[in-house]
Amino acid sequence: MNVKLLIDAKATLGEGPIWDYDKKVLYWIDIMEKEIFKYEPESETTQKVKLDQYIGSMALRENGGFILALQNGLHFYDWDSALLEKLTDPESHLVDNRFNDGKCDAAGRFWAGTMHLKGEAKKGALYVVDENISVSKQIENVSISNGLAWSPDNRFMYFIDTPTRQVVQYKYDIRTGKIEQPQVVVTFSDNVGFPDGMTIDQEGMLWIAHWGGSGISRWNPLTGKQLDFIPVPAVNVTSCTFGGNDLNNIYITTARTDTSEKQLEKYPHAGGIFTLQTNVKGSINYKFNG
């Protein structure tokens, strides 16, 4: 399997790819540039909007538009009107924190985690917000809250706190959103970078982006074994999601930040959006039901 450059975006910190299966459109963000991008494959055109604060992650809404996890809390956003509506900020007292990665579960809850702006250890947490905009803290003492995924049968949730180099599995109750019984199921070795964003395929295998590791890998969380590694021409690979008409394309985001001039000579398209066609299908990006 070989990746192809889809968009030479040169993003400072490209992240959070979302495939809108209904509209057949790809969204992603540049966290540090405070921008959201929309790519329409049919016309091969890209649009962008710029906000006034860091964008950690976002998810589609059942009612249209998005829910955004920003530097200063959770917001609704409408692409067409550019209306930004603040909902709540569970860390309004932590002025040096911002939201980072986030995703919806199959029940339509939005999960999003936080981190310290300068990466100080164990300053963040993982939160979940339900359709009534009720927010609850699920995991404490998180350093860099990142990848999220749920097993196809919704029995497990998977979570990455990047500096730990681990994927932790939680027993998951889709009715209540409760998580329990944490267990490490994937561990990165010291020489492959750090686990960042993550997605899952219909076989229940995890696909993980390697920050500092120039690729994405596929893992079996039941055995902890790595099944595949696909090189990506960027040092810092940030996230991935399944998309396309048959959900068998993977869209991969990358970053130019923390990349030296020498590395940029080797990887001139770092910060780009890459794509990879696979022989497995992935899950859709679930929408927020609030």
C-alpha angles and dihedrals in degrees: 000000000000128000122229129205108250101173126011090216098154088208118187090218110358112191149143105048114196126186113208099211094190096052096029092232132135122221128187138159141228102216099196096042090049091231136140119204132202121198123191109200094197094060095024089228129142128206128184141192127200125217131193099247141041114287112217100178145321143203135203118257127226087225093052132270124044146288110230130201103209137173089270103040141284123331142174115233131193114203097203099047096029087226112161115196119189114222109175143322114215090186101044087129092057102070094174094058131086136184118260132175121008142167142171125251124223091269091058099254116142116229118193134163136207139221140185114269091237095039098253111173125263096358096120140067142198117248136187125207123197133205091277091056089249108153125204131180112238106174127025134198094037118162104193111001108212143141122036131184140156127215116252090250091048092235094120141037121205124208137183127208095186103216091054090064087220143114111217121204120212128193102245133205110203091194095059104015090235118154126197145150100052114208130176109237103165129036125186117217119234097259103053102067126247130306111253127161121007144192136180135227130221090263089061095251119141123233112202131190116226115224104205090005105088098228152041127260136204120221139185105226091196092063103020089233125140111234102184145356123206118193117230119196096241131078094225114048109182114181148340140205137182120248146140128097092298098032090240098114120089118211113206128198124204140181139227095201116104089021119125125226089250091052091048089055088057094041106031092165095056109139089039130126112247132191134209129188114218138188092234131066127233136212124269122254103261120226130234110253097208 
